[in-house]
């Protein structure tokens, strides 16, 4: 089974946009849900490249990440990343573009918070 990275972006049209780079061919489409987008991209991969089975690894631009994971606190992610929360809010809203280095800091912060959550233990009161 072929593994491809599907990059998700939130469009101004209210749709979810996705792109896959396959053999130097950029495959792009949009849909209202991730499931529909995956189905459309799979069909395009089959139509243009004969790919019959594909599994997607999802990747997000910052705006779509904060839309999909809106329960996360931007201020906490910013603190762990060592950045200004106001700047991170601009990145999340799409009003400013983050550099590759800033994106890496944010991703590392989210992974660190995930490790903390995965290792915690709760007890009854």
N, C-alpha and C positions, 0 to 999 in steps of 0.2 A: 504494500500500500504506500502510495506517495504521500509525503509530508510536506505541506506548504504553510508559509506564514501568511495569514490573512490580516491585513492592517485595517482596523476600523476607524472611521472618522465620522463625526457628526456633521451633516450637511445643513446649509442654511435653509434648505427646502423642507426640513423636518424629517428627512429620510436618513438612514444610516448608509454610509458609503463604505465600500471595501475595495481593497486592491491586493493583487497577488502578482509577484514577478515570477514568471515561469519561462525558463529558457530565453531570457532577454525579451520576453513579451509581457507587457503590462496589461493585466486583465483587471477591468474596473467595472463595477455595477453598483446599484443602490437598491434598497428594499426597506420596508418599515421595521423588520425584525432581523436579528442575527441569523435565526434559522432560515428565513427566506433568502437572505443574502448568501448564506453558505450554499443553499440549493442552486441559486442562480450562477454563482461562481463555479460550482462543480459542473454545471451544464456547459458553461463557456469553456472550461478546461477540456471537457470531453469533445465539444464541437470543434475547437481549434487545434487541440493537441492529442486527442484520442485518449486522454487520461480517464480511465474507468473508475478507479478508486482513489480517493484522496482524503486525507485527514488534515484538518486545519489546526494550526497553533495560532491562537488569537493574540494580536498585539493592538495596542490602543494609542491614538494620539492623546495628548493631555486633556483636551476638551471632552472627548468621548469617555476617557477613563473616569473623569470626575462625574460624568452623567451616569455611567453604569454603576459606579461605586459611590453614589451620593450620600451614603450613610457614614462615610469616612470624614473625619474632621480635618479640614484643610489646615487649620492652625496647628494641629498636632503633627501632621506630616511635615509642615514647614519647620517646626521646632526640631524634629528629628533630622531633617535635611540641613539644618543650619541656615535657613533662608527666611526672608521676610514674608510673613503670611499674606500681606497685601499683594506682593509680587506673584505669589503662587495663585492667588485668586484671579489675577489678570491672566495667567497662563490657563487656568481652568475655564475662564470665560472666553478664551480665544482672542482677547483684546491685545495681548502681547505674545510674541513667539519666544519660546525657550531655546537656549543653545543646547547643543548635544551634551555639554557638561552639566547643565542644569537639569536636563531630562534624566541623566544618569544619577544625579543626587536625589531626585524625587523617587526614581525607581528603587534605589538603595534604601531610602527611608521607608517606603511601603513594604519592601521585603523584610526590613528589620522589625517593623511593627507586626508583620505576619509571623515572624519567628517568635516574638514575644507572646503573641496570642496562642500559637501552637503549643508552647511549652507551659502555659499557665495551668494551675490546678485550682478548682473551686471546692469549697467545703460548705456543708450546711451550717447554719447559724446556731 
